[in-house]
Amino acid sequence: MEKNIVHIPYVIHLADSIMKRVIGLMFRKKPIVNEGLWIIPCNAVHMFFVRFPIDIVFINKQNEVVKVYHSLKPWKMTKPVKTAYSTLELPDGSIKKLGIEIGCIVKF
C-alpha cells in the first residue's frame, strides 16, 4: 500500500548540533509563520521559554510520521516517542492545514 506524501511548503531550518537543538525556538518573541524547525536527532520536546503554541510532528528515519501533537502550549512537554528519530516543529495549525497524519511521509 502506498503511503500518503505530504510536502511541507515552509522554509525548514535544520537543528542538528547540540546548541541548535538545545535552543530550538526558545526566546523567540513572535510565533513562527511559513517556517519550521527540524531537530535531528530528537524524540521528545519541551516548550520551556517558547512563547507561542506550535505543532509537533515526530518522524522516523524514513520520514514517516509516527506521532503528532496539535498546538503544544508554552511550558508543556511531550513524552519520548521511542519510534521517532527526529522532530519537526511547525506553525500552530499546520498539522490540520497540511493534512499530516500518522503513517504519512513528509517531504521538505
C-alpha positions, 0 to 999 in steps of 0.5 A: 500500500502506498503511503500518503506524501505530504510536502511541507511548503515552509522554509525548514531550518535544520537543528542538528548540533547540540546548541541548535537543538538545545535552543530550538525556538526558545526566546523567540518573541513572535510565533513562527509563520511559513517556517519550521524547525527540524531537530535531528536527532530528537524524540521528545520536546519541551516548550520551556521559554517558547512563547507561542503554541506550535505543532509537533510532528515526530518522524522516523528515519524514513520520514514517516510520521509516527506521532503528532501533537496539535498546538503544544502550549508554552511550558508543556512537554511531550513524552519520548516517542521511542519510534521517532528519530527526529522532530519537526516543529511547525506553525500552530495549525499546520498539522490540520492545514497540511493534512499530516497524519500518522503513517504519512511521509513528509517531504521538505 
